[in-house]
Amino acid sequence: MSSTEIITSPQNQYIQLVRGLLEQSKLRRKRQSFVAEGARLLEDGIDSELALQFALYKSDLSPRAAQVLKLLPPLVPAFLVESRLFEQLSDTETSQGILAVFSIPNPAPPSHPDFLVLLDQVRDPGNVGTILRTAEAAGAQAVILAPGTVDAWSPKVVRSGMGSHFRLPILSLDWPFIAQLTQNTQTLQADMEGQQIYWQADFTKPTTLVIGGEADGISPDAESLVTGSVRIPMSGQNESLNAAISAGILLFEVLRQRSK
């Protein structure tokens, strides 16, 4: 349902809400909503079961965004925004001219945990988004965000997740719940001083992979749950790999072992 009226005021309620959701994790939690921008993300969102609340678009849409506008469900409000105002709102350098607000899902944790990823103190949005995308590709059941990890629904994480937010269960849990959920899995920490080289570990067992932040590693709460550690051997001079790269190597080793 597209509006013929053009939004021109930065004080408009929809503009204010989108700006707040882009900038404030507190508001995202309160409203249980997030912003997805660009044709690719909206295509994934429309194909998912997540509730689409409303869309904003500008007149000079990219061709792909114009097609996405036609795909919006009939009862979803879509508002035309003055181009200059939309550009001020946009979180991307080269905007395609369309964004939408979706409801944040509340997925149930897996009833039989078998392949989980636990992110602890990972604070770089690009790393978290990349890990979400990789975890989905490798077949993880869910990604758990421990306290101290960046908000998964922030715009930079959503953008780098490339649609995984619409398909992968993302669980923001406290430590008692994390302990309960992972208690019947081997909980393996990625560590440069790990006990085993990663391909020596048996990832066919129910597994939780723990990925810590590059700056601080994992927290004492995570350490209390860890049952072992794995390392990625390196021949160069770097002390460690990027968190997202490390996660990708380990995630696809799990997939490789389970694909035999």
C-alpha positions as CSV (number, residue, x, y, z in Angstrom):
1,M,0.0,0.0,0.0
2,S,2.1,2.9,-1.3
3,S,1.4,6.5,-0.1
4,T,1.0,9.3,-2.6
5,E,1.9,11.9,0.0
6,I,5.7,12.7,0.1
7,I,7.3,12.8,3.6
8,T,9.4,15.9,3.8
9,S,9.8,16.5,7.5
10,P,12.5,15.0,9.7
11,Q,9.9,15.2,12.5
12,N,7.6,12.7,10.8
13,Q,6.8,9.8,13.1
14,Y,8.1,7.2,10.7
15,I,11.3,9.1,10.0
16,Q,11.9,9.5,13.8
17,L,11.3,5.8,14.4
18,V,13.6,4.6,11.7
19,R,16.4,7.0,12.9
20,G,15.9,5.8,16.4
21,L,16.0,2.1,15.4
22,L,19.2,2.7,13.4
23,E,21.0,4.5,16.3
24,Q,19.7,3.0,19.5
25,S,19.9,-0.6,20.7
26,K,17.7,0.3,23.6
27,L,14.9,1.3,21.3
28,R,15.3,-1.8,19.2
29,R,14.9,-3.9,22.3
30,K,11.9,-1.9,23.4
31,R,10.1,-2.0,20.1
32,Q,11.4,-5.4,19.2
33,S,12.1,-4.0,15.7
34,F,15.0,-3.4,13.3
35,V,15.7,-1.8,10.0
36,A,16.8,-3.6,6.9
37,E,18.0,-1.4,4.0
38,G,18.5,-2.3,0.3
39,A,16.8,-4.5,-2.3
40,R,18.6,-7.7,-1.4
41,L,17.7,-7.6,2.3
42,L,14.1,-6.7,1.6
43,E,13.8,-9.6,-0.8
44,D,15.0,-11.9,1.9
45,G,12.7,-10.3,4.4
46,I,9.7,-10.5,2.2
47,D,10.4,-14.2,1.6
48,S,10.7,-14.9,5.4
49,E,8.1,-15.2,8.1
50,L,9.2,-12.0,9.9
51,A,6.5,-9.4,10.2
52,L,7.1,-6.4,7.9
53,Q,5.8,-3.3,9.6
54,F,6.3,-0.6,7.0
55,A,8.7,0.6,4.2
56,L,10.1,3.9,3.2
57,Y,11.4,4.7,-0.3
58,K,12.5,7.6,-2.5
59,S,11.4,8.4,-6.0
60,D,14.7,7.7,-7.7
61,L,14.9,4.0,-6.9
62,S,17.4,1.6,-8.3
63,P,15.7,-0.8,-10.8
64,R,16.0,-3.7,-8.4
65,A,14.5,-1.7,-5.5
66,A,11.6,-0.6,-7.8
67,Q,10.9,-4.3,-8.3
68,V,11.0,-5.0,-4.6
69,L,8.6,-2.2,-4.0
70,K,6.1,-4.1,-6.1
71,L,6.6,-7.2,-4.0
72,L,5.6,-5.7,-0.7
73,P,2.5,-7.4,0.7
74,P,-0.7,-5.4,-0.1
75,L,-1.4,-4.4,3.5
76,V,2.1,-3.2,4.4
77,P,2.3,0.7,4.4
78,A,5.0,2.1,2.1
79,F,5.8,5.8,2.3
80,L,7.5,8.0,-0.3
81,V,10.2,10.1,1.3
82,E,11.9,13.2,-0.2
83,S,15.2,12.0,-1.7
84,R,17.4,14.4,0.4
85,L,15.7,13.3,3.6
86,F,16.0,9.6,2.7
87,E,19.7,10.0,2.0
88,Q,20.1,11.6,5.5
89,L,18.4,8.6,7.0
90,S,20.2,6.0,4.9
91,D,22.9,4.0,6.6
92,T,24.7,3.0,3.4
93,E,27.1,5.0,1.3
94,T,25.3,4.3,-2.0
95,S,21.6,3.9,-1.2
96,Q,19.3,1.9,-3.4
97,G,16.4,4.0,-2.1
98,I,14.4,1.6,0.0
99,L,14.3,0.3,3.6
100,A,11.8,-1.4,5.8
101,V,11.2,-2.0,9.5
102,F,10.7,-5.7,10.5
103,S,9.8,-7.3,13.9
104,I,12.7,-9.0,15.7
105,P,11.8,-12.7,16.0
106,N,11.9,-14.6,19.2
107,P,12.9,-18.1,18.2
108,A,12.8,-21.1,20.5
109,P,16.1,-22.6,21.4
110,P,16.8,-26.0,19.7
111,S,15.2,-28.8,21.7
112,H,18.1,-31.1,20.9
113,P,21.3,-28.9,20.6
114,D,23.7,-30.4,18.2
115,F,25.6,-27.6,16.4
116,L,25.6,-24.2,18.1
117,V,27.8,-21.1,17.9
118,L,28.4,-19.0,21.0
119,L,29.7,-15.5,20.5
120,D,31.3,-14.0,23.6
121,Q,32.6,-10.4,23.8
122,V,32.7,-10.1,20.0
123,R,32.2,-6.4,19.6
124,D,32.9,-5.7,16.0
125,P,29.6,-5.5,14.0
126,G,31.2,-6.6,10.8
127,N,32.7,-9.7,12.4
128,V,29.3,-10.6,14.0
129,G,27.4,-10.2,10.8
130,T,30.0,-12.3,8.9
131,I,29.9,-15.0,11.5
132,L,26.1,-15.1,11.3
133,R,26.2,-15.4,7.5
134,T,28.9,-18.2,7.7
135,A,27.0,-20.1,10.5
136,E,23.9,-20.2,8.4
137,A,25.9,-21.4,5.4
138,A,27.6,-24.2,7.5
139,G,24.3,-25.4,8.9
140,A,24.5,-24.2,12.5
141,Q,21.2,-24.7,14.4
142,A,21.5,-21.3,16.1
143,V,24.0,-18.5,17.1
144,I,24.0,-17.5,20.7
145,L,25.0,-14.0,21.6
146,A,26.3,-13.8,25.2
147,P,26.2,-10.6,27.3
148,G,28.8,-8.2,26.1
149,T,28.5,-9.1,22.4
150,V,27.4,-6.4,20.0
151,D,23.6,-6.2,19.2
152,A,22.9,-8.5,16.4
153,W,20.1,-6.2,15.1
154,S,22.3,-3.1,14.7
155,P,22.4,-1.8,11.1
156,K,26.0,-2.8,10.4
157,V,25.5,-6.3,11.7
158,V,22.3,-6.7,9.6
159,R,24.0,-5.4,6.5
160,S,27.0,-7.7,6.8
161,G,24.8,-10.6,7.7
162,M,23.5,-10.6,4.1
163,G,20.0,-11.9,4.9
164,S,21.0,-14.5,7.5
165,H,18.9,-12.6,10.1
166,F,15.8,-13.8,8.3
167,R,16.8,-17.4,8.2
168,L,19.0,-18.3,11.2
169,P,17.8,-18.5,14.8
170,I,19.7,-15.8,16.8
171,L,19.5,-16.1,20.5
172,S,20.5,-13.3,23.0
173,L,20.7,-15.2,26.3
174,D,22.0,-14.8,29.8
175,W,24.6,-17.1,31.2
176,P,22.4,-19.5,33.2
177,F,20.3,-20.2,30.1
178,I,23.4,-20.6,28.0
179,A,24.8,-23.1,30.5
180,Q,21.5,-25.1,30.4
181,L,21.3,-25.0,26.6
182,T,24.9,-26.2,26.0
183,Q,25.2,-28.7,28.9
184,N,24.9,-31.8,26.7
185,T,27.4,-30.6,24.0
186,Q,31.1,-30.5,23.9
187,T,31.9,-26.8,24.2
188,L,35.0,-26.0,22.3
189,Q,36.8,-22.7,22.5
190,A,38.8,-21.3,19.5
191,D,42.2,-20.5,21.0
192,M,45.6,-19.9,19.5
193,E,47.0,-22.1,22.3
194,G,44.3,-24.8,21.9
195,Q,44.7,-28.3,23.0
196,Q,44.0,-29.8,19.6
197,I,44.5,-28.8,16.0
198,Y,41.0,-28.2,14.8
199,W,40.9,-31.0,12.3
200,Q,41.8,-33.5,15.1
201,A,38.6,-32.7,17.0
202,D,35.6,-34.9,16.6
203,F,32.9,-32.4,15.4
204,T,30.4,-35.2,14.7
205,K,29.5,-35.0,18.4
206,P,27.0,-32.4,19.6
207,T,29.1,-29.3,19.6
208,T,29.1,-25.7,20.7
209,L,31.8,-23.5,19.2
210,V,32.9,-20.6,21.3
211,I,34.2,-17.6,19.5
212,G,35.7,-14.8,21.7
213,G,36.5,-11.2,20.9
214,E,39.9,-10.4,19.3
215,A,40.7,-7.9,22.1
216,D,39.5,-9.7,25.2
217,G,39.0,-13.3,24.3
218,I,36.3,-15.1,26.2
219,S,34.9,-14.2,29.6
220,P,35.1,-16.1,32.8
221,D,31.5,-17.2,32.4
222,A,32.3,-18.7,29.0
223,E,35.5,-20.3,30.4
224,S,33.4,-22.1,33.0
225,L,31.5,-23.9,30.3
226,V,34.4,-24.8,28.0
227,T,35.2,-28.5,27.9
228,G,38.1,-28.2,25.4
229,S,39.9,-26.0,22.9
230,V,41.0,-26.1,19.3
231,R,43.7,-24.1,17.5
232,I,44.2,-23.2,13.9
233,P,47.9,-23.7,13.0
234,M,49.7,-20.8,11.3
235,S,53.0,-20.5,9.6
236,G,53.1,-16.7,9.4
237,Q,54.0,-14.1,12.0
238,N,50.5,-13.0,13.0
239,E,49.6,-13.8,16.5
240,S,45.9,-14.6,15.7
241,L,43.3,-14.6,13.0
242,N,40.3,-12.3,12.6
243,A,37.4,-13.7,14.7
244,A,35.2,-14.1,11.6
245,I,37.9,-15.9,9.7
246,S,38.6,-18.3,12.6
247,A,34.9,-19.0,12.9
248,G,34.6,-19.7,9.2
249,I,37.4,-22.2,9.2
250,L,36.0,-24.1,12.2
251,L,32.4,-24.0,11.0
252,F,33.2,-25.5,7.7
253,E,35.3,-28.2,9.4
254,V,32.2,-29.2,11.3
255,L,30.3,-29.3,8.0
256,R,33.1,-31.3,6.3
257,Q,33.2,-33.9,9.1
258,R,29.4,-34.3,9.1
259,S,29.2,-34.6,5.3
260,K,31.2,-37.8,5.1
